[in-house]
Amino acid sequence: MLFAPKEKGQGLVEYALILVLVAIVVIVILAILGPAIGNVFSNIISGL
């Protein structure tokens, strides 16, 4: 028990990694679908 590992911040690191992964996925989806979503809103506005 002289070199006991410190697991105090392990949960925080895991949550941070999950948050980074979700952010990357959202950015990729918006980069792919962004122009299509913009076209839909443009069509709605021009229809009004």
N, C-alpha and C positions, 0 to 999 in steps of 0.2 A: 504494500500500500504506500510505499515511498514515492512511487511515480504514478499516482492515480490520475487518470485522464480527466480533464475538465470538460464536462458535458453541459455546463451551465448555458452557454451561448449557442449550443448546437441547434436547438429548436428555432431560434431566431434566424440563424443562417439558412436553415431549410425553408422557412417561410419566405425569406428574401429571394432564394433561388426560384421558388415557385412563382413569386411575383414577377421576377425578371422573365421567366419563361412565358407567362401569360402576356406580359407586355410585348414581347417579341412576336408572339402569335397574332396579337391584335394589330400591330404595326404592319405585318406582312399581309393580313387580310385587307386592311384599309388601303395598302399600296396596290393590291390587285383589284379590288372592287371599287376603289375611290372614284375613278372616272365614270363607271356605270351608275353609281349612286348620284353623282353630279348631273348626269344626263336625265335621270328620272326626275330630279327636282326641277331642272330646267324645263322639261316638258310640262310639269305640273304648273309652273309659274306662267309659261307661255299660254297654257290652256285657260288660265283665269283671265 
